[in-house]
């Protein structure tokens, strides 16, 4: 499939069709945030695949404005034989493994779609307890609306692999996990085994995406986080990327790229984002720089991470703060529009493409610029300032 990109050059405003449908996430992928009183965070349950997103906790005192939603799309040409015009994101002939896809929404899925729209072959790694539901939904066509690419075709997932990135090899798996009924019937799901399975099936890959994390005590302040909870967050959210790269690097073609997902709590205080998760994201960003050097020098592989903005999800809605997070972003970000998962996916496609051949060791913010703000301009403190505002409805 031939493909061009709209990133930085075109904007496609979707018509009312299946391409424009944005369903909420399923609970396997969550977005973090908290309310000022913190009571909603007590309801938070540990997730095994969590997309990292930018979130703020401040409640708005006024009724939020409605803004026009503009979504950028990776645009596909109708034939592989057609010449690619302009400056395209062309991933034809490339193979991607995306770790952390367990439903048809969220950043992992959006990245898979953008890579597919640019011509890449898609392999995914799905958390073992979610594997059966994901494969069944995929097989029965429940994801067909979400699989539609810009040219009208459906994204094809060549193979789904079971994966639990908390465990490097079979020797690391404790007995209670081995005998857990949620893992029954699945084999070869540690990181080492998954890499070996991909090598056996396909030989090599070109793109590795890390879209998973877990913080079992994320609802606890750091001062109340146990050692086990802290280390679990580090293990699932940052070392898992080190492990994936370590085991997949030998089968990655030179010139390939890896991408992970981080969160602004790595460098700024976000009350409510506890349990060691902010530390884990800081570690992930530090590891991105070190791994960029090591993987670049040894294997000519680029290593980058994306810090994304708030996205509506079913999990976040269940604990009652995602709307507040998005309202805060709409009021305070330089670009007053709602972020789409497609925009993160398109940024990932760019970073994985030859167009980004000199970009490595970078944290790329895809959050409408909210990371650049030092204060929330919706604060009453700034009521007398003449602050430009997009009042489109």
HELIX and SHEET records of a PDB file:
HELIX    1   1 UNK A   18  UNK A   20  5                                   3    
HELIX    2   2 UNK A   39  UNK A   43  5                                   5    
HELIX    3   3 UNK A  107  UNK A  117  1                                  11    
HELIX    4   4 UNK A  128  UNK A  139  1                                  12    
HELIX    5   5 UNK A  144  UNK A  147  1                                   4    
HELIX    6   6 UNK A  170  UNK A  172  5                                   3    
HELIX    7   7 UNK A  175  UNK A  178  1                                   4    
HELIX    8   8 UNK A  181  UNK A  183  5                                   3    
HELIX    9   9 UNK A  191  UNK A  202  1                                  12    
HELIX   10  10 UNK A  222  UNK A  224  5                                   3    
HELIX   11  11 UNK A  227  UNK A  234  1                                   8    
HELIX   12  12 UNK A  235  UNK A  239  3                                   5    
HELIX   13  13 UNK A  240  UNK A  248  1                                   9    
HELIX   14  14 UNK A  249  UNK A  251  5                                   3    
HELIX   15  15 UNK A  264  UNK A  266  5                                   3    
HELIX   16  16 UNK A  277  UNK A  299  1                                  23    
HELIX   17  17 UNK A  314  UNK A  319  1                                   6    
HELIX   18  18 UNK A  322  UNK A  332  1                                  11    
HELIX   19  19 UNK A  341  UNK A  352  1                                  12    
HELIX   20  20 UNK A  354  UNK A  356  5                                   3    
HELIX   21  21 UNK A  370  UNK A  372  5                                   3    
HELIX   22  22 UNK A  380  UNK A  382  5                                   3    
SHEET    1   A 2 UNK A   3  UNK A   4  0                                        
SHEET    2   A 2 UNK A  75  UNK A  76 -1                                        
SHEET    1   B 7 UNK A 157  UNK A 163  0                                        
SHEET    2   B 7 UNK A 121  UNK A 127  1                                        
SHEET    3   B 7 UNK A  95  UNK A  99  1                                        
SHEET    4   B 7 UNK A 205  UNK A 210  1                                        
SHEET    5   B 7 UNK A 252  UNK A 262  1                                        
SHEET    6   B 7 UNK A 302  UNK A 308  1                                        
SHEET    7   B 7 UNK A 363  UNK A 366  1                                        
END                                                                             
